[in-house]
Amino acid sequence: MPKYRHLTKEELDALQKEFVEFLVVNGITADKWSAIKENKKESAEEIIEQFSDVVWEGALRKAKFLELRNPKELLTFQCLPDKLVLMGMKVKDADVDITTKSGFEKLKQDQLETTFYTSEKKYFKKREEELFEMIQNGCEIADGALFKRIALAIAQKK
């Protein structure tokens, strides 16, 4: 059973070169892989699950920031080794949706009334498992620019 989720066909296609390298490292030639896919479908699925776990584990270890955007709220997380730090903001304007391009532009130009907040929590599970669950629930891996911008806005309001 995979530790994380099975990569989609599109994800596997995008990682074709890495998958070939994974097969080679594990002693599986192109001919052998073709035979496994043809004759041992269950073994082929297990190999793909192992590759999926390797890919997810690597991405999650490297993840430093996550974001979750809702129509009225933006949650940004810094993923430290021992805890998550949240920098969030809520939009008070009822008719603005910050998940749209125009709404986000208004937000970036400080044209909206907002409330900022911050919090932190220690991981209850292994760091990578918690980050994976957050991604499965809608978070996306981010570069940290919004986290830093919200942190600066919070610092300036104090």
C-alpha positions as CSV (number, residue, x, y, z in Angstrom):
1,M,0.0,0.0,0.0
2,P,1.4,3.4,-0.9
3,K,2.5,5.8,1.8
4,Y,1.1,8.7,-0.3
5,R,-1.2,8.7,-3.3
6,H,-0.5,7.1,-6.6
7,L,0.7,9.6,-9.2
8,T,-1.8,10.3,-12.0
9,K,-1.1,9.4,-15.6
10,E,-0.4,13.0,-16.4
11,E,2.0,13.3,-13.5
12,L,3.7,10.1,-14.5
13,D,4.0,11.3,-18.1
14,A,5.6,14.5,-16.9
15,L,8.1,12.5,-14.9
16,Q,8.9,9.9,-17.6
17,K,12.6,10.6,-17.5
18,E,12.8,10.3,-13.7
19,F,10.7,7.1,-13.9
20,V,13.1,5.6,-16.4
21,E,16.0,6.5,-14.0
22,F,14.1,4.9,-11.1
23,L,13.7,1.7,-13.1
24,V,17.4,1.6,-14.0
25,V,18.5,2.2,-10.4
26,N,16.3,-0.7,-9.4
27,G,17.8,-3.0,-12.1
28,I,14.8,-2.9,-14.4
29,T,15.6,-2.6,-18.1
30,A,13.2,-1.4,-20.7
31,D,12.6,-4.9,-21.9
32,K,12.1,-6.2,-18.4
33,W,9.6,-3.3,-17.7
34,S,7.6,-4.1,-20.8
35,A,7.4,-7.8,-19.7
36,I,6.3,-6.8,-16.2
37,K,3.6,-4.5,-17.5
38,E,2.4,-7.2,-19.8
39,N,2.6,-10.3,-17.6
40,K,2.7,-9.0,-14.0
41,K,0.3,-6.1,-13.8
42,E,0.2,-6.2,-10.0
43,S,4.0,-6.0,-9.8
44,A,3.9,-3.1,-12.3
45,E,1.4,-1.2,-10.0
46,E,3.6,-1.8,-7.0
47,I,6.6,-0.4,-8.8
48,I,4.6,2.7,-9.8
49,E,3.4,3.0,-6.2
50,Q,7.0,2.9,-5.0
51,F,8.0,5.6,-7.5
52,S,5.0,7.7,-6.5
53,D,6.1,7.5,-2.9
54,V,9.7,8.5,-3.8
55,V,8.4,11.5,-5.8
56,W,6.0,12.6,-3.1
57,E,8.6,12.2,-0.3
58,G,11.1,14.3,-2.2
59,A,8.6,17.1,-3.0
60,L,7.4,17.1,0.6
61,R,10.9,17.2,2.1
62,K,11.7,20.2,-0.1
63,A,8.4,22.1,0.6
64,K,9.0,25.2,2.6
65,F,5.7,27.0,2.1
66,L,2.1,26.0,1.4
67,E,-0.9,28.2,0.4
68,L,-4.6,27.7,0.5
69,R,-6.9,30.3,-1.2
70,N,-10.6,30.6,-0.6
71,P,-12.9,33.4,-2.0
72,K,-12.5,35.4,1.2
73,E,-9.4,34.1,2.9
74,L,-5.8,33.4,2.1
75,L,-3.8,31.0,4.4
76,T,-0.1,30.8,4.0
77,F,2.1,28.3,5.9
78,Q,5.8,28.1,6.6
79,C,6.7,24.5,6.9
80,L,9.5,24.4,9.5
81,P,11.1,21.1,10.6
82,D,9.1,20.9,13.8
83,K,6.1,23.1,13.3
84,L,3.8,25.0,10.9
85,V,3.6,28.8,11.1
86,L,0.4,30.3,9.7
87,M,0.1,33.8,8.3
88,G,-3.4,34.5,7.2
89,M,-5.7,37.2,6.0
90,K,-9.4,37.5,5.6
91,V,-11.2,39.9,3.2
92,K,-14.1,41.9,4.7
93,D,-15.5,43.1,1.3
94,A,-18.5,40.9,0.6
95,D,-18.5,41.2,-3.1
96,V,-14.8,40.4,-3.8
97,D,-13.5,36.9,-4.5
98,I,-9.7,36.8,-4.1
99,T,-9.5,33.5,-6.1
100,T,-10.3,35.5,-9.2
101,K,-7.6,37.5,-11.1
102,S,-9.4,40.8,-10.5
103,G,-10.0,40.1,-6.9
104,F,-6.4,39.1,-6.3
105,E,-5.2,42.3,-8.1
106,K,-7.4,44.4,-5.8
107,L,-5.8,42.5,-2.9
108,K,-2.3,43.1,-4.1
109,Q,-3.0,46.8,-4.6
110,D,-4.3,47.1,-1.0
111,Q,-7.7,48.1,-2.2
112,L,-9.6,45.8,0.1
113,E,-10.3,45.9,3.8
114,T,-8.6,42.9,5.4
115,T,-7.9,41.3,8.8
116,F,-4.5,39.6,9.4
117,Y,-3.8,36.8,11.8
118,T,-1.0,34.5,12.7
119,S,-0.6,31.2,14.6
120,E,1.7,28.2,14.8
121,K,1.3,24.5,15.7
122,K,3.6,21.6,16.1
123,Y,3.1,18.6,13.8
124,F,1.0,15.8,15.3
125,K,2.3,13.3,12.7
126,K,5.5,13.1,10.7
127,R,6.0,16.5,8.9
128,E,5.7,15.0,5.4
129,E,2.5,13.2,6.2
130,E,0.8,16.4,7.5
131,L,2.0,18.4,4.5
132,F,0.6,15.7,2.2
133,E,-2.8,15.8,4.0
134,M,-2.8,19.6,3.6
135,I,-2.1,19.2,-0.1
136,Q,-4.8,16.6,-0.5
137,N,-7.2,19.1,1.2
138,G,-6.4,21.9,-1.2
139,C,-3.1,23.5,-0.2
140,E,-0.5,24.1,-2.9
141,I,3.3,24.2,-2.6
142,A,4.4,27.8,-2.8
143,D,7.5,30.0,-3.0
144,G,6.8,31.9,0.2
145,A,6.3,35.3,-1.3
146,L,2.7,35.7,0.0
147,F,3.7,34.4,3.4
148,K,6.4,37.0,3.6
149,R,4.1,39.7,2.4
150,I,1.5,38.9,5.0
151,A,4.1,38.6,7.7
152,L,5.3,42.1,6.8
153,A,1.8,43.5,6.8
154,I,1.2,42.0,10.3
155,A,4.5,43.5,11.5
156,Q,3.6,46.9,10.2
157,K,0.2,46.9,11.9
158,K,1.8,46.3,15.4
